Every structure is written in C-alpha cells, then in structure tokens.
Amino acid sequence: GYIGIALVFTSFYYMPHRPKTCSSINSLSYLLDALDGHVTRFFFFAALNMVTDRYTTTCLLVFFLFAWSRWSLAFRELIPLDLTSFFAHVCYIRHGWLWAS
C-alpha cells in the first residue's frame, strides 16, 4: 500500500550515492508488497499495487541503465518486456484472452 510507495521513493533517494541502503529499503518494500499484496488487492484499489510494482521495476531498470551503460541494451529491452508481459497476464487472468478482438 502506501507504506510501500513511501519506501520506494525513499530507496530512490538513496540509490545514486548509497546503494546498500537503497537495496535494504527496496528489499523491505518488496517483502511488504509480498505480505500485503493480497490484502491491498482485496480491500483497496487493486490497480494501486500493480502500478506500484511496474513503477518500481521500471525505475530500477532505468537506474541500472545509467549505472551500467555497458548493459544498457539489455535494461532497455527489459522495460517493455516487463510492461507487456504484465499487460498480457492481466488480460488473460481477467478476460481469459490475450489479443482477441
């Protein structure tokens, strides 16, 4: 929920100059997400949890893209792969189809 969003923003603040702190906060955020994901989806706005997950993953990949430019192609390719695979998963789970018209 909202605590996870606050932790994500905090970890991004530490990302450029304190990577161990960033990793610790990010790990805590992912752990809380795993614990409260089902509760958040049941009681609150279900899309909030999903959008937060996509946002976090994309921001991490963009940071990695700049931090390790040698691997930038791989990180650039993982962003649309993450977004499209998530979209396909949601369409399949909710509607039972992928690209039907």
Secondary structure, 3 states (H helix, E strand, C coil): CHHHHHHHHHHHHHCCCCHHHHHHHHHHHHHHHHHHHHHHHHHCCHHHHHHHHHHHHHHHHHHHHHHCHHHHHHHHHHHHHHHHHHHHHHHHHHHCCCCCC
